[in-house]
Amino acid sequence: MKITQLKDHALLKSAVAVCREYITKCNPDDPANDPLSTREESYGIEAFLSISNVVACIDQLHFSIEMLSGYRSNSSPDKMNRYDYVVYGIENYYLRFTSVFDRCLRLANVIYQLGLPERQCNNDSIIKNAHVKGTPVAKSLTELDKFTGPFRYHRNTVAHQGTYSEKDLDQLGSYYLLAEKDDDFERYRYLFKKKTDDFVAEKKQDFKGQLVALESLVENYFDSVLSVFETRLKAYV
């Protein structure tokens, strides 16, 4: 299974190095008495967790794309047909896709040590913050926001209004509903299987292209954050 190349980024490696130093001081036979972390270690560990949240979300996007074509009736929840499965997968994709930007905002909050509660990490509080405004970090976040913005319509529809909907998918849903109510529709099963296969293949291709672009923007963001993180890390040494 493909995973994001961001796991090889210098930002994550730098944070991992700090975490490793702390872990080597811990006694594996006495987990209840871990040593106190230094200010450098505390900062590095907090940054590592926030970076990992971004990377994990992108990994999960890769998984959600591949799983769109993974429906198996014998291993899916009871009464979940293929239409239900595809809708669930698409909704999951859009929810995670737009979540990446939110996680990047929270990462900036940690890197710059702004001290904002997570729920207050938004464009105004992060990008327009006096410490961030006008920096490469602000620029990369603005580009990421601009790219992910149009996808928030789908996220908001799912989160606040109901099921994800588009014409071709709704037509497939109608067939699956009718097939459950009328045995005569069984003879059309292979026709709609082919239509569903084609829909899923096209959707996966679209999603993969979107994810490539998203990863590139996040990589640019990580590049911009790296120097800030390392400068602040050295201040504790």
Steps between C-alpha positions, in 0.01 A plus 500: 500500500635841406577739784589865486854603415473764774623235743846567357482877551776669701241662730374163622852359524611795712210454742556123513863556602389700805244235597761228466733680741227513761390139454856373549493653849191302596522172688299235309472298823351791694245673274327664796800720574598664174756779539391861468554636152712808440342809341668402172359148522151621593496734201634233265253238620203736466615593149548133410145415604357789298710417191392137532135606498549664160696208357254242635207684342666490158582132545133441577406683180713254303326214679151644443565529125616139472211376712240652266535189284523262796134415559437139605146405595618220730725728704297822501258597778159337483266664246777721354479471121762621256335839454507557878864397504602740219311792655663431836843493335447826310372677811798372697735630230357853500490523879867404522605708199379824655628393841859522374490881490352515852780278627760718329358803681531318831857405411586868449348571841739246651809600300460870582386418855201732469317318778158510335236236583450266203148627435638853454754402233359665188617727219472820700668369813787323320570646154434857613685458830781755546762221524380325184368775274720576198718190547547204262287302746208740452543483123501119490198480731312749282572289190385188683182674613427619145539148361293320763231769520277373215491153657347635821163514327495119491627480859235742624226319309594171664553649845191721519243400239514131419632242256749584225317528167577528129289399200682183387537373854136570583393295197706208625343539842153478347586168337635349822189612687269352235702177491436455871125548448445309174664168410441569129782754510749221565539453123647852478761426765797471263399813309504709816811328626677625185354849546616501862846373402533780245380764747744384768793482255437857382457627856824336611687659211362844594582453867856387428565813296360718778711324760821545301434874491412507870818316600710743298346796683548336839861425410549871422344581835732260682794661318394842628447381857829310530729798561261645760488168685877449499570859608263473795636155586857632517390779731443237770844339466 
